[in-house]
């Protein structure tokens, strides 16, 4: 019978601890997920999509913007390039210089905008930007998160214009 009381006492202790954690009564023990951001607080757009017969001249320019809140100390965004080649069903990430890393704002910025141009795009393919946003408050704590994708940039396989025939010598 001593064993049964011991188990009951441990179970009661666990229930009490869980109740304390859930109520936030234990200092620092409450885990709160960042609030989702409102759609007007952030955006991503395809600013320019340039196709060309020359691969090095093909580009897509994306602009991402976010607006701080009263509690925001810093903002950050990460822009990644997604590519879908002809015949593929889904997009996949593509490595590109300056992409894939968090770009933080300076402290106290109210509107943070980041513009990125990606060049040397393959064709035929479709590209879009996948942007992650985060708002950071006191002590570096993330207070809001969001993620968006831009509209698509279609890179068609263009054929160069035919070269003019040489003129006969006279």
Phi and psi in radians as a Rosetta constraint file:
Dihedral C 1 N 2 CA 2 C 2 CIRCULARHARMONIC -1.096 0.35
Dihedral N 2 CA 2 C 2 N 3 CIRCULARHARMONIC -0.592 0.35
Dihedral C 2 N 3 CA 3 C 3 CIRCULARHARMONIC -1.156 0.35
Dihedral N 3 CA 3 C 3 N 4 CIRCULARHARMONIC -0.725 0.35
Dihedral C 3 N 4 CA 4 C 4 CIRCULARHARMONIC -1.119 0.35
Dihedral N 4 CA 4 C 4 N 5 CIRCULARHARMONIC -0.698 0.35
Dihedral C 4 N 5 CA 5 C 5 CIRCULARHARMONIC -1.160 0.35
Dihedral N 5 CA 5 C 5 N 6 CIRCULARHARMONIC -0.668 0.35
Dihedral C 5 N 6 CA 6 C 6 CIRCULARHARMONIC -1.100 0.35
Dihedral N 6 CA 6 C 6 N 7 CIRCULARHARMONIC -0.764 0.35
Dihedral C 6 N 7 CA 7 C 7 CIRCULARHARMONIC -1.143 0.35
Dihedral N 7 CA 7 C 7 N 8 CIRCULARHARMONIC -0.729 0.35
Dihedral C 7 N 8 CA 8 C 8 CIRCULARHARMONIC -1.128 0.35
Dihedral N 8 CA 8 C 8 N 9 CIRCULARHARMONIC -0.685 0.35
Dihedral C 8 N 9 CA 9 C 9 CIRCULARHARMONIC -1.147 0.35
Dihedral N 9 CA 9 C 9 N 10 CIRCULARHARMONIC -0.741 0.35
Dihedral C 9 N 10 CA 10 C 10 CIRCULARHARMONIC -1.120 0.35
Dihedral N 10 CA 10 C 10 N 11 CIRCULARHARMONIC -0.730 0.35
Dihedral C 10 N 11 CA 11 C 11 CIRCULARHARMONIC -1.100 0.35
Dihedral N 11 CA 11 C 11 N 12 CIRCULARHARMONIC -0.738 0.35
Dihedral C 11 N 12 CA 12 C 12 CIRCULARHARMONIC -1.114 0.35
Dihedral N 12 CA 12 C 12 N 13 CIRCULARHARMONIC -0.693 0.35
Dihedral C 12 N 13 CA 13 C 13 CIRCULARHARMONIC -1.105 0.35
Dihedral N 13 CA 13 C 13 N 14 CIRCULARHARMONIC -0.769 0.35
Dihedral C 13 N 14 CA 14 C 14 CIRCULARHARMONIC -1.078 0.35
Dihedral N 14 CA 14 C 14 N 15 CIRCULARHARMONIC -0.765 0.35
Dihedral C 14 N 15 CA 15 C 15 CIRCULARHARMONIC -1.071 0.35
Dihedral N 15 CA 15 C 15 N 16 CIRCULARHARMONIC -0.758 0.35
Dihedral C 15 N 16 CA 16 C 16 CIRCULARHARMONIC -1.112 0.35
Dihedral N 16 CA 16 C 16 N 17 CIRCULARHARMONIC -0.758 0.35
Dihedral C 16 N 17 CA 17 C 17 CIRCULARHARMONIC -1.117 0.35
Dihedral N 17 CA 17 C 17 N 18 CIRCULARHARMONIC -0.730 0.35
Dihedral C 17 N 18 CA 18 C 18 CIRCULARHARMONIC -1.112 0.35
Dihedral N 18 CA 18 C 18 N 19 CIRCULARHARMONIC -0.682 0.35
Dihedral C 18 N 19 CA 19 C 19 CIRCULARHARMONIC -1.135 0.35
Dihedral N 19 CA 19 C 19 N 20 CIRCULARHARMONIC -0.709 0.35
Dihedral C 19 N 20 CA 20 C 20 CIRCULARHARMONIC -1.118 0.35
Dihedral N 20 CA 20 C 20 N 21 CIRCULARHARMONIC -0.778 0.35
Dihedral C 20 N 21 CA 21 C 21 CIRCULARHARMONIC -1.086 0.35
Dihedral N 21 CA 21 C 21 N 22 CIRCULARHARMONIC -0.762 0.35
Dihedral C 21 N 22 CA 22 C 22 CIRCULARHARMONIC -1.140 0.35
Dihedral N 22 CA 22 C 22 N 23 CIRCULARHARMONIC -0.582 0.35
Dihedral C 22 N 23 CA 23 C 23 CIRCULARHARMONIC -1.443 0.35
Dihedral N 23 CA 23 C 23 N 24 CIRCULARHARMONIC -0.221 0.35
Dihedral C 23 N 24 CA 24 C 24 CIRCULARHARMONIC 1.412 0.35
Dihedral N 24 CA 24 C 24 N 25 CIRCULARHARMONIC 0.236 0.35
Dihedral C 24 N 25 CA 25 C 25 CIRCULARHARMONIC -1.293 0.35
Dihedral N 25 CA 25 C 25 N 26 CIRCULARHARMONIC -0.377 0.35
Dihedral C 25 N 26 CA 26 C 26 CIRCULARHARMONIC -1.534 0.35
Dihedral N 26 CA 26 C 26 N 27 CIRCULARHARMONIC 2.135 0.35
Dihedral C 26 N 27 CA 27 C 27 CIRCULARHARMONIC -0.990 0.35
Dihedral N 27 CA 27 C 27 N 28 CIRCULARHARMONIC 2.257 0.35
Dihedral C 27 N 28 CA 28 C 28 CIRCULARHARMONIC 1.272 0.35
Dihedral N 28 CA 28 C 28 N 29 CIRCULARHARMONIC 0.050 0.35
Dihedral C 28 N 29 CA 29 C 29 CIRCULARHARMONIC -1.614 0.35
Dihedral N 29 CA 29 C 29 N 30 CIRCULARHARMONIC -0.241 0.35
Dihedral C 29 N 30 CA 30 C 30 CIRCULARHARMONIC -1.387 0.35
Dihedral N 30 CA 30 C 30 N 31 CIRCULARHARMONIC 2.278 0.35
Dihedral C 30 N 31 CA 31 C 31 CIRCULARHARMONIC -1.871 0.35
Dihedral N 31 CA 31 C 31 N 32 CIRCULARHARMONIC 2.076 0.35
Dihedral C 31 N 32 CA 32 C 32 CIRCULARHARMONIC -2.105 0.35
Dihedral N 32 CA 32 C 32 N 33 CIRCULARHARMONIC 2.182 0.35
Dihedral C 32 N 33 CA 33 C 33 CIRCULARHARMONIC -1.272 0.35
Dihedral N 33 CA 33 C 33 N 34 CIRCULARHARMONIC 2.561 0.35
Dihedral C 33 N 34 CA 34 C 34 CIRCULARHARMONIC -1.041 0.35
Dihedral N 34 CA 34 C 34 N 35 CIRCULARHARMONIC 2.523 0.35
Dihedral C 34 N 35 CA 35 C 35 CIRCULARHARMONIC -1.255 0.35
Dihedral N 35 CA 35 C 35 N 36 CIRCULARHARMONIC 2.546 0.35
Dihedral C 35 N 36 CA 36 C 36 CIRCULARHARMONIC -1.223 0.35
Dihedral N 36 CA 36 C 36 N 37 CIRCULARHARMONIC 2.567 0.35
Dihedral C 36 N 37 CA 37 C 37 CIRCULARHARMONIC -1.427 0.35
Dihedral N 37 CA 37 C 37 N 38 CIRCULARHARMONIC 2.616 0.35
Dihedral C 37 N 38 CA 38 C 38 CIRCULARHARMONIC -1.324 0.35
Dihedral N 38 CA 38 C 38 N 39 CIRCULARHARMONIC 2.506 0.35
Dihedral C 38 N 39 CA 39 C 39 CIRCULARHARMONIC -0.960 0.35
Dihedral N 39 CA 39 C 39 N 40 CIRCULARHARMONIC -0.549 0.35
Dihedral C 39 N 40 CA 40 C 40 CIRCULARHARMONIC -1.281 0.35
Dihedral N 40 CA 40 C 40 N 41 CIRCULARHARMONIC -0.184 0.35
Dihedral C 40 N 41 CA 41 C 41 CIRCULARHARMONIC -1.456 0.35
Dihedral N 41 CA 41 C 41 N 42 CIRCULARHARMONIC -0.143 0.35
Dihedral C 41 N 42 CA 42 C 42 CIRCULARHARMONIC -2.748 0.35
Dihedral N 42 CA 42 C 42 N 43 CIRCULARHARMONIC 2.707 0.35
Dihedral C 42 N 43 CA 43 C 43 CIRCULARHARMONIC -2.785 0.35
Dihedral N 43 CA 43 C 43 N 44 CIRCULARHARMONIC 2.806 0.35
Dihedral C 43 N 44 CA 44 C 44 CIRCULARHARMONIC -2.497 0.35
Dihedral N 44 CA 44 C 44 N 45 CIRCULARHARMONIC 2.364 0.35
Dihedral C 44 N 45 CA 45 C 45 CIRCULARHARMONIC -2.324 0.35
Dihedral N 45 CA 45 C 45 N 46 CIRCULARHARMONIC 2.662 0.35
Dihedral C 45 N 46 CA 46 C 46 CIRCULARHARMONIC -1.555 0.35
Dihedral N 46 CA 46 C 46 N 47 CIRCULARHARMONIC 1.890 0.35
Dihedral C 46 N 47 CA 47 C 47 CIRCULARHARMONIC -1.401 0.35
Dihedral N 47 CA 47 C 47 N 48 CIRCULARHARMONIC -0.648 0.35
Dihedral C 47 N 48 CA 48 C 48 CIRCULARHARMONIC -2.717 0.35
Dihedral N 48 CA 48 C 48 N 49 CIRCULARHARMONIC 2.486 0.35
Dihedral C 48 N 49 CA 49 C 49 CIRCULARHARMONIC -2.339 0.35
Dihedral N 49 CA 49 C 49 N 50 CIRCULARHARMONIC 1.944 0.35
Dihedral C 49 N 50 CA 50 C 50 CIRCULARHARMONIC -1.951 0.35
Dihedral N 50 CA 50 C 50 N 51 CIRCULARHARMONIC 2.111 0.35
Dihedral C 50 N 51 CA 51 C 51 CIRCULARHARMONIC -1.778 0.35
Dihedral N 51 CA 51 C 51 N 52 CIRCULARHARMONIC 2.659 0.35
Dihedral C 51 N 52 CA 52 C 52 CIRCULARHARMONIC -2.768 0.35
Dihedral N 52 CA 52 C 52 N 53 CIRCULARHARMONIC 2.794 0.35
Dihedral C 52 N 53 CA 53 C 53 CIRCULARHARMONIC -1.318 0.35
Dihedral N 53 CA 53 C 53 N 54 CIRCULARHARMONIC -0.310 0.35
Dihedral C 53 N 54 CA 54 C 54 CIRCULARHARMONIC -1.765 0.35
Dihedral N 54 CA 54 C 54 N 55 CIRCULARHARMONIC 2.104 0.35
Dihedral C 54 N 55 CA 55 C 55 CIRCULARHARMONIC -1.005 0.35
Dihedral N 55 CA 55 C 55 N 56 CIRCULARHARMONIC -0.714 0.35
Dihedral C 55 N 56 CA 56 C 56 CIRCULARHARMONIC -1.149 0.35
Dihedral N 56 CA 56 C 56 N 57 CIRCULARHARMONIC -0.276 0.35
Dihedral C 56 N 57 CA 57 C 57 CIRCULARHARMONIC -1.672 0.35
Dihedral N 57 CA 57 C 57 N 58 CIRCULARHARMONIC -0.086 0.35
Dihedral C 57 N 58 CA 58 C 58 CIRCULARHARMONIC -1.381 0.35
Dihedral N 58 CA 58 C 58 N 59 CIRCULARHARMONIC 2.388 0.35
Dihedral C 58 N 59 CA 59 C 59 CIRCULARHARMONIC -2.685 0.35
Dihedral N 59 CA 59 C 59 N 60 CIRCULARHARMONIC 2.839 0.35
Dihedral C 59 N 60 CA 60 C 60 CIRCULARHARMONIC -2.399 0.35
Dihedral N 60 CA 60 C 60 N 61 CIRCULARHARMONIC 2.347 0.35
Dihedral C 60 N 61 CA 61 C 61 CIRCULARHARMONIC -2.064 0.35
Dihedral N 61 CA 61 C 61 N 62 CIRCULARHARMONIC 2.184 0.35
Dihedral C 61 N 62 CA 62 C 62 CIRCULARHARMONIC -2.028 0.35
Dihedral N 62 CA 62 C 62 N 63 CIRCULARHARMONIC 2.516 0.35
Dihedral C 62 N 63 CA 63 C 63 CIRCULARHARMONIC -2.208 0.35
Dihedral N 63 CA 63 C 63 N 64 CIRCULARHARMONIC 2.246 0.35
Dihedral C 63 N 64 CA 64 C 64 CIRCULARHARMONIC -2.091 0.35
Dihedral N 64 CA 64 C 64 N 65 CIRCULARHARMONIC 2.487 0.35
Dihedral C 64 N 65 CA 65 C 65 CIRCULARHARMONIC -2.485 0.35
Dihedral N 65 CA 65 C 65 N 66 CIRCULARHARMONIC 2.539 0.35
Dihedral C 65 N 66 CA 66 C 66 CIRCULARHARMONIC -2.491 0.35
Dihedral N 66 CA 66 C 66 N 67 CIRCULARHARMONIC 2.650 0.35
Dihedral C 66 N 67 CA 67 C 67 CIRCULARHARMONIC -2.016 0.35
Dihedral N 67 CA 67 C 67 N 68 CIRCULARHARMONIC 2.303 0.35
Dihedral C 67 N 68 CA 68 C 68 CIRCULARHARMONIC -1.295 0.35
Dihedral N 68 CA 68 C 68 N 69 CIRCULARHARMONIC 2.846 0.35
Dihedral C 68 N 69 CA 69 C 69 CIRCULARHARMONIC -1.908 0.35
Dihedral N 69 CA 69 C 69 N 70 CIRCULARHARMONIC 3.105 0.35
Dihedral C 69 N 70 CA 70 C 70 CIRCULARHARMONIC -1.073 0.35
Dihedral N 70 CA 70 C 70 N 71 CIRCULARHARMONIC -0.555 0.35
Dihedral C 70 N 71 CA 71 C 71 CIRCULARHARMONIC -1.562 0.35
Dihedral N 71 CA 71 C 71 N 72 CIRCULARHARMONIC -0.075 0.35
Dihedral C 71 N 72 CA 72 C 72 CIRCULARHARMONIC -1.343 0.35
Dihedral N 72 CA 72 C 72 N 73 CIRCULARHARMONIC 2.213 0.35
Dihedral C 72 N 73 CA 73 C 73 CIRCULARHARMONIC -1.652 0.35
Dihedral N 73 CA 73 C 73 N 74 CIRCULARHARMONIC -0.724 0.35
Dihedral C 73 N 74 CA 74 C 74 CIRCULARHARMONIC -2.502 0.35
Dihedral N 74 CA 74 C 74 N 75 CIRCULARHARMONIC 2.829 0.35
Dihedral C 74 N 75 CA 75 C 75 CIRCULARHARMONIC -2.239 0.35
Dihedral N 75 CA 75 C 75 N 76 CIRCULARHARMONIC 2.773 0.35
Dihedral C 75 N 76 CA 76 C 76 CIRCULARHARMONIC -2.616 0.35
Dihedral N 76 CA 76 C 76 N 77 CIRCULARHARMONIC 2.635 0.35
Dihedral C 76 N 77 CA 77 C 77 CIRCULARHARMONIC -2.489 0.35
Dihedral N 77 CA 77 C 77 N 78 CIRCULARHARMONIC 2.659 0.35
Dihedral C 77 N 78 CA 78 C 78 CIRCULARHARMONIC -2.213 0.35
Dihedral N 78 CA 78 C 78 N 79 CIRCULARHARMONIC 2.106 0.35
Dihedral C 78 N 79 CA 79 C 79 CIRCULARHARMONIC -1.829 0.35
Dihedral N 79 CA 79 C 79 N 80 CIRCULARHARMONIC 2.251 0.35
Dihedral C 79 N 80 CA 80 C 80 CIRCULARHARMONIC -2.176 0.35
Dihedral N 80 CA 80 C 80 N 81 CIRCULARHARMONIC 2.609 0.35
Dihedral C 80 N 81 CA 81 C 81 CIRCULARHARMONIC -1.738 0.35
Dihedral N 81 CA 81 C 81 N 82 CIRCULARHARMONIC 2.240 0.35
Dihedral C 81 N 82 CA 82 C 82 CIRCULARHARMONIC -1.933 0.35
Dihedral N 82 CA 82 C 82 N 83 CIRCULARHARMONIC 2.420 0.35
Dihedral C 82 N 83 CA 83 C 83 CIRCULARHARMONIC -2.222 0.35
Dihedral N 83 CA 83 C 83 N 84 CIRCULARHARMONIC 2.476 0.35
Dihedral C 83 N 84 CA 84 C 84 CIRCULARHARMONIC -2.300 0.35
Dihedral N 84 CA 84 C 84 N 85 CIRCULARHARMONIC 1.949 0.35
Dihedral C 84 N 85 CA 85 C 85 CIRCULARHARMONIC -1.404 0.35
Dihedral N 85 CA 85 C 85 N 86 CIRCULARHARMONIC 2.818 0.35
Dihedral C 85 N 86 CA 86 C 86 CIRCULARHARMONIC -0.991 0.35
Dihedral N 86 CA 86 C 86 N 87 CIRCULARHARMONIC 2.337 0.35
Dihedral C 86 N 87 CA 87 C 87 CIRCULARHARMONIC 1.564 0.35
Dihedral N 87 CA 87 C 87 N 88 CIRCULARHARMONIC -0.189 0.35
Dihedral C 87 N 88 CA 88 C 88 CIRCULARHARMONIC -1.562 0.35
Dihedral N 88 CA 88 C 88 N 89 CIRCULARHARMONIC 2.528 0.35
Dihedral C 88 N 89 CA 89 C 89 CIRCULARHARMONIC -1.517 0.35
Dihedral N 89 CA 89 C 89 N 90 CIRCULARHARMONIC -0.514 0.35
Dihedral C 89 N 90 CA 90 C 90 CIRCULARHARMONIC -2.243 0.35
Dihedral N 90 CA 90 C 90 N 91 CIRCULARHARMONIC 2.800 0.35
Dihedral C 90 N 91 CA 91 C 91 CIRCULARHARMONIC -1.377 0.35
Dihedral N 91 CA 91 C 91 N 92 CIRCULARHARMONIC 2.710 0.35
Dihedral C 91 N 92 CA 92 C 92 CIRCULARHARMONIC -2.414 0.35
Dihedral N 92 CA 92 C 92 N 93 CIRCULARHARMONIC 2.701 0.35
Dihedral C 92 N 93 CA 93 C 93 CIRCULARHARMONIC -1.260 0.35
Dihedral N 93 CA 93 C 93 N 94 CIRCULARHARMONIC 2.506 0.35
Dihedral C 93 N 94 CA 94 C 94 CIRCULARHARMONIC -2.135 0.35
Dihedral N 94 CA 94 C 94 N 95 CIRCULARHARMONIC 2.338 0.35
Dihedral C 94 N 95 CA 95 C 95 CIRCULARHARMONIC -1.312 0.35
Dihedral N 95 CA 95 C 95 N 96 CIRCULARHARMONIC 2.374 0.35
Dihedral C 95 N 96 CA 96 C 96 CIRCULARHARMONIC -2.606 0.35
Dihedral N 96 CA 96 C 96 N 97 CIRCULARHARMONIC 2.546 0.35
Dihedral C 96 N 97 CA 97 C 97 CIRCULARHARMONIC -0.985 0.35
Dihedral N 97 CA 97 C 97 N 98 CIRCULARHARMONIC 2.331 0.35
Dihedral C 97 N 98 CA 98 C 98 CIRCULARHARMONIC 1.408 0.35
Dihedral N 98 CA 98 C 98 N 99 CIRCULARHARMONIC 0.054 0.35
Dihedral C 98 N 99 CA 99 C 99 CIRCULARHARMONIC -1.965 0.35
Dihedral N 99 CA 99 C 99 N 100 CIRCULARHARMONIC 2.776 0.35
Dihedral C 99 N 100 CA 100 C 100 CIRCULARHARMONIC 1.567 0.35
Dihedral N 100 CA 100 C 100 N 101 CIRCULARHARMONIC -0.039 0.35
Dihedral C 100 N 101 CA 101 C 101 CIRCULARHARMONIC -2.012 0.35
Dihedral N 101 CA 101 C 101 N 102 CIRCULARHARMONIC 2.623 0.35
Dihedral C 101 N 102 CA 102 C 102 CIRCULARHARMONIC -1.207 0.35
Dihedral N 102 CA 102 C 102 N 103 CIRCULARHARMONIC 2.302 0.35
Dihedral C 102 N 103 CA 103 C 103 CIRCULARHARMONIC -1.948 0.35
Dihedral N 103 CA 103 C 103 N 104 CIRCULARHARMONIC 1.830 0.35
Dihedral C 103 N 104 CA 104 C 104 CIRCULARHARMONIC -1.477 0.35
Dihedral N 104 CA 104 C 104 N 105 CIRCULARHARMONIC 2.642 0.35
Dihedral C 104 N 105 CA 105 C 105 CIRCULARHARMONIC -1.439 0.35
Dihedral N 105 CA 105 C 105 N 106 CIRCULARHARMONIC 2.966 0.35
Dihedral C 105 N 106 CA 106 C 106 CIRCULARHARMONIC -1.301 0.35
Dihedral N 106 CA 106 C 106 N 107 CIRCULARHARMONIC 2.710 0.35
Dihedral C 106 N 107 CA 107 C 107 CIRCULARHARMONIC -1.066 0.35
Dihedral N 107 CA 107 C 107 N 108 CIRCULARHARMONIC 2.477 0.35
Dihedral C 107 N 108 CA 108 C 108 CIRCULARHARMONIC 1.441 0.35
Dihedral N 108 CA 108 C 108 N 109 CIRCULARHARMONIC -0.024 0.35
Dihedral C 108 N 109 CA 109 C 109 CIRCULARHARMONIC -1.171 0.35
Dihedral N 109 CA 109 C 109 N 110 CIRCULARHARMONIC 2.367 0.35
Dihedral C 109 N 110 CA 110 C 110 CIRCULARHARMONIC -1.626 0.35
Dihedral N 110 CA 110 C 110 N 111 CIRCULARHARMONIC -0.636 0.35
Dihedral C 110 N 111 CA 111 C 111 CIRCULARHARMONIC -2.231 0.35
Dihedral N 111 CA 111 C 111 N 112 CIRCULARHARMONIC 2.148 0.35
Dihedral C 111 N 112 CA 112 C 112 CIRCULARHARMONIC -2.015 0.35
Dihedral N 112 CA 112 C 112 N 113 CIRCULARHARMONIC 2.128 0.35
Dihedral C 112 N 113 CA 113 C 113 CIRCULARHARMONIC -2.186 0.35
Dihedral N 113 CA 113 C 113 N 114 CIRCULARHARMONIC 2.417 0.35
Dihedral C 113 N 114 CA 114 C 114 CIRCULARHARMONIC -2.344 0.35
Dihedral N 114 CA 114 C 114 N 115 CIRCULARHARMONIC 2.208 0.35
Dihedral C 114 N 115 CA 115 C 115 CIRCULARHARMONIC -2.008 0.35
Dihedral N 115 CA 115 C 115 N 116 CIRCULARHARMONIC 2.321 0.35
Dihedral C 115 N 116 CA 116 C 116 CIRCULARHARMONIC -2.384 0.35
Dihedral N 116 CA 116 C 116 N 117 CIRCULARHARMONIC 2.242 0.35
Dihedral C 116 N 117 CA 117 C 117 CIRCULARHARMONIC -1.851 0.35
Dihedral N 117 CA 117 C 117 N 118 CIRCULARHARMONIC 2.355 0.35
Dihedral C 117 N 118 CA 118 C 118 CIRCULARHARMONIC -2.052 0.35
Dihedral N 118 CA 118 C 118 N 119 CIRCULARHARMONIC 2.277 0.35
Dihedral C 118 N 119 CA 119 C 119 CIRCULARHARMONIC -2.065 0.35
Dihedral N 119 CA 119 C 119 N 120 CIRCULARHARMONIC 3.098 0.35
Dihedral C 119 N 120 CA 120 C 120 CIRCULARHARMONIC 1.125 0.35
Dihedral N 120 CA 120 C 120 N 121 CIRCULARHARMONIC 0.743 0.35
Dihedral C 120 N 121 CA 121 C 121 CIRCULARHARMONIC -1.396 0.35
Dihedral N 121 CA 121 C 121 N 122 CIRCULARHARMONIC 2.502 0.35
Dihedral C 121 N 122 CA 122 C 122 CIRCULARHARMONIC -1.345 0.35
Dihedral N 122 CA 122 C 122 N 123 CIRCULARHARMONIC 2.786 0.35
Dihedral C 122 N 123 CA 123 C 123 CIRCULARHARMONIC -2.535 0.35
Dihedral N 123 CA 123 C 123 N 124 CIRCULARHARMONIC 2.585 0.35
Dihedral C 123 N 124 CA 124 C 124 CIRCULARHARMONIC -1.356 0.35
Dihedral N 124 CA 124 C 124 N 125 CIRCULARHARMONIC 2.398 0.35
Dihedral C 124 N 125 CA 125 C 125 CIRCULARHARMONIC -2.884 0.35
Dihedral N 125 CA 125 C 125 N 126 CIRCULARHARMONIC 2.892 0.35
Dihedral C 125 N 126 CA 126 C 126 CIRCULARHARMONIC -2.148 0.35
Dihedral N 126 CA 126 C 126 N 127 CIRCULARHARMONIC 2.374 0.35
Dihedral C 126 N 127 CA 127 C 127 CIRCULARHARMONIC -2.166 0.35
Dihedral N 127 CA 127 C 127 N 128 CIRCULARHARMONIC 2.631 0.35
Dihedral C 127 N 128 CA 128 C 128 CIRCULARHARMONIC -2.682 0.35
Dihedral N 128 CA 128 C 128 N 129 CIRCULARHARMONIC 2.797 0.35
Dihedral C 128 N 129 CA 129 C 129 CIRCULARHARMONIC -1.726 0.35
Dihedral N 129 CA 129 C 129 N 130 CIRCULARHARMONIC 2.406 0.35
Dihedral C 129 N 130 CA 130 C 130 CIRCULARHARMONIC -1.929 0.35
Dihedral N 130 CA 130 C 130 N 131 CIRCULARHARMONIC 2.045 0.35
Dihedral C 130 N 131 CA 131 C 131 CIRCULARHARMONIC -2.055 0.35
Dihedral N 131 CA 131 C 131 N 132 CIRCULARHARMONIC 2.270 0.35
Dihedral C 131 N 132 CA 132 C 132 CIRCULARHARMONIC -1.847 0.35
Dihedral N 132 CA 132 C 132 N 133 CIRCULARHARMONIC 2.373 0.35
Dihedral C 132 N 133 CA 133 C 133 CIRCULARHARMONIC -2.068 0.35
Dihedral N 133 CA 133 C 133 N 134 CIRCULARHARMONIC 2.540 0.35
Dihedral C 133 N 134 CA 134 C 134 CIRCULARHARMONIC -2.581 0.35
Dihedral N 134 CA 134 C 134 N 135 CIRCULARHARMONIC 2.460 0.35
Dihedral C 134 N 135 CA 135 C 135 CIRCULARHARMONIC -1.849 0.35
Dihedral N 135 CA 135 C 135 N 136 CIRCULARHARMONIC 2.254 0.35
Dihedral C 135 N 136 CA 136 C 136 CIRCULARHARMONIC -2.017 0.35
Dihedral N 136 CA 136 C 136 N 137 CIRCULARHARMONIC 2.302 0.35
Dihedral C 136 N 137 CA 137 C 137 CIRCULARHARMONIC -1.824 0.35
Dihedral N 137 CA 137 C 137 N 138 CIRCULARHARMONIC -2.637 0.35
Dihedral C 137 N 138 CA 138 C 138 CIRCULARHARMONIC -0.970 0.35
Dihedral N 138 CA 138 C 138 N 139 CIRCULARHARMONIC 2.492 0.35
Dihedral C 138 N 139 CA 139 C 139 CIRCULARHARMONIC 1.014 0.35
Dihedral N 139 CA 139 C 139 N 140 CIRCULARHARMONIC 0.445 0.35
Dihedral C 139 N 140 CA 140 C 140 CIRCULARHARMONIC 1.309 0.35
Dihedral N 140 CA 140 C 140 N 141 CIRCULARHARMONIC 0.257 0.35
Dihedral C 140 N 141 CA 141 C 141 CIRCULARHARMONIC -1.399 0.35
Dihedral N 141 CA 141 C 141 N 142 CIRCULARHARMONIC 2.248 0.35
Dihedral C 141 N 142 CA 142 C 142 CIRCULARHARMONIC -1.264 0.35
Dihedral N 142 CA 142 C 142 N 143 CIRCULARHARMONIC 2.143 0.35
Dihedral C 142 N 143 CA 143 C 143 CIRCULARHARMONIC -1.814 0.35
Dihedral N 143 CA 143 C 143 N 144 CIRCULARHARMONIC -0.378 0.35
Dihedral C 143 N 144 CA 144 C 144 CIRCULARHARMONIC -2.596 0.35
Dihedral N 144 CA 144 C 144 N 145 CIRCULARHARMONIC 2.655 0.35
Dihedral C 144 N 145 CA 145 C 145 CIRCULARHARMONIC -2.416 0.35
Dihedral N 145 CA 145 C 145 N 146 CIRCULARHARMONIC 2.687 0.35
Dihedral C 145 N 146 CA 146 C 146 CIRCULARHARMONIC -2.773 0.35
Dihedral N 146 CA 146 C 146 N 147 CIRCULARHARMONIC 2.867 0.35
Dihedral C 146 N 147 CA 147 C 147 CIRCULARHARMONIC -2.588 0.35
Dihedral N 147 CA 147 C 147 N 148 CIRCULARHARMONIC 2.406 0.35
Dihedral C 147 N 148 CA 148 C 148 CIRCULARHARMONIC -2.452 0.35
Dihedral N 148 CA 148 C 148 N 149 CIRCULARHARMONIC 2.787 0.35
Dihedral C 148 N 149 CA 149 C 149 CIRCULARHARMONIC -2.121 0.35
Dihedral N 149 CA 149 C 149 N 150 CIRCULARHARMONIC 2.536 0.35
Dihedral C 149 N 150 CA 150 C 150 CIRCULARHARMONIC -1.396 0.35
Dihedral N 150 CA 150 C 150 N 151 CIRCULARHARMONIC 3.023 0.35
Dihedral C 150 N 151 CA 151 C 151 CIRCULARHARMONIC -1.239 0.35
Dihedral N 151 CA 151 C 151 N 152 CIRCULARHARMONIC 2.985 0.35
Dihedral C 151 N 152 CA 152 C 152 CIRCULARHARMONIC -1.627 0.35
Dihedral N 152 CA 152 C 152 N 153 CIRCULARHARMONIC 2.583 0.35
Dihedral C 152 N 153 CA 153 C 153 CIRCULARHARMONIC -1.946 0.35
Dihedral N 153 CA 153 C 153 N 154 CIRCULARHARMONIC 1.967 0.35
Dihedral C 153 N 154 CA 154 C 154 CIRCULARHARMONIC -1.565 0.35
Dihedral N 154 CA 154 C 154 N 155 CIRCULARHARMONIC 2.188 0.35
Dihedral C 154 N 155 CA 155 C 155 CIRCULARHARMONIC -1.913 0.35
Dihedral N 155 CA 155 C 155 N 156 CIRCULARHARMONIC 1.844 0.35
Dihedral C 155 N 156 CA 156 C 156 CIRCULARHARMONIC -1.505 0.35
Dihedral N 156 CA 156 C 156 N 157 CIRCULARHARMONIC 2.652 0.35
Dihedral C 156 N 157 CA 157 C 157 CIRCULARHARMONIC -1.388 0.35
Dihedral N 157 CA 157 C 157 N 158 CIRCULARHARMONIC 1.828 0.35
Dihedral C 157 N 158 CA 158 C 158 CIRCULARHARMONIC -1.706 0.35
Dihedral N 158 CA 158 C 158 N 159 CIRCULARHARMONIC 2.492 0.35
Dihedral C 158 N 159 CA 159 C 159 CIRCULARHARMONIC -1.726 0.35
Dihedral N 159 CA 159 C 159 N 160 CIRCULARHARMONIC 2.435 0.35
Dihedral C 159 N 160 CA 160 C 160 CIRCULARHARMONIC -1.157 0.35
Dihedral N 160 CA 160 C 160 N 161 CIRCULARHARMONIC 2.641 0.35
Dihedral C 160 N 161 CA 161 C 161 CIRCULARHARMONIC -1.110 0.35
Dihedral N 161 CA 161 C 161 N 162 CIRCULARHARMONIC 2.601 0.35
Dihedral C 161 N 162 CA 162 C 162 CIRCULARHARMONIC -1.124 0.35
Dihedral N 162 CA 162 C 162 N 163 CIRCULARHARMONIC 2.545 0.35
Dihedral C 162 N 163 CA 163 C 163 CIRCULARHARMONIC -1.318 0.35
Dihedral N 163 CA 163 C 163 N 164 CIRCULARHARMONIC 2.454 0.35
Dihedral C 163 N 164 CA 164 C 164 CIRCULARHARMONIC -1.144 0.35
Dihedral N 164 CA 164 C 164 N 165 CIRCULARHARMONIC 2.536 0.35
Dihedral C 164 N 165 CA 165 C 165 CIRCULARHARMONIC -1.198 0.35
Dihedral N 165 CA 165 C 165 N 166 CIRCULARHARMONIC 2.485 0.35
Dihedral C 165 N 166 CA 166 C 166 CIRCULARHARMONIC -1.124 0.35
Dihedral N 166 CA 166 C 166 N 167 CIRCULARHARMONIC 2.503 0.35
Dihedral C 166 N 167 CA 167 C 167 CIRCULARHARMONIC -1.401 0.35
Dihedral N 167 CA 167 C 167 N 168 CIRCULARHARMONIC 2.394 0.35
Dihedral C 167 N 168 CA 168 C 168 CIRCULARHARMONIC -1.142 0.35
Dihedral N 168 CA 168 C 168 N 169 CIRCULARHARMONIC 2.525 0.35
Dihedral C 168 N 169 CA 169 C 169 CIRCULARHARMONIC -1.317 0.35
Dihedral N 169 CA 169 C 169 N 170 CIRCULARHARMONIC 2.532 0.35
